[in-house]
């Protein structure tokens, strides 16, 4: 008996590392002091000496059951973008700049080409957020995961000068709410998605005119990364007062997270066009409207609270970053919470 006969192929692990190196190399920043394959990743703090009060911000998350669709479609090169997005978007919400990312892949069987595909997506997410992929772990766990399945999670660390932290404390009645468009369902609510649609290769490969693509393509679309958008907004001289990443729990859970006591968010549902995939989910799943807004992002991945005088600047900055923004509501005095009307 040996480790390979027990289900763990050490040689496959070595091959995975070799195959992923070219993708990892693309994400390097000058501050990275170590090479892939070491026991830890080192990142220089030299750049932050000019900040008044450099403050670390961090985020951690996984892709969730969206991975089940990747397994069915045998498409593993985009879920890594989702993993990075879920972490770095949270950092961007605090006004931070993501610096580095580490991933964790657990699988039933280490197939080097598949692992490299996953890491290719992680590297692409890091490139989109100017974040270095400085390390990670691939754990082969036979008997714990099915041989053709895996889990993917990670975490990111960023930095912000304390004076530039976005905390929501300055939000006041009269402020404007701006929504930045999502790419679709992103990486939340997929347990409900999988209850509505039949998750087979045939059903996911079915083309729908209303979607302009197959169901699988619409559902597996990677989560938008908003790091560059937030940088453009800052470059435009706008002080973002509050920022909410619309993830699990939709609008009802996430918008109040950026508010303080005494202010209430009012969002106009007709201020933008809800993407077709959400309309299909609601109809096919017979899901009531409030549950849709309490589960999904409904086409808005990021909600910003800004001074009304800055609204046009924010929309222009989002466009410059390649994103679409909408004025979706306002802040009123009242009990902390959100109303959709």
PyMOL commands that set and color helices and strands:
alter all, ss='L'
color gray80, all
select helices_A, chain A and resi 10-25+46-50+64-73+79-93+112-128+162-164+190-196+201-204+215-220+227-235+250-258+269-271+276-285+289-293+308-320
alter helices_A, ss='H'
color red, helices_A
select strands_A, chain A and resi 54-62+97-107+132-140+150-161+176-181+207-208+213-214+242-245+263-267+300-306+325-333+337-340
alter strands_A, ss='S'
color yellow, strands_A
deselect
rebuild
show_as cartoon
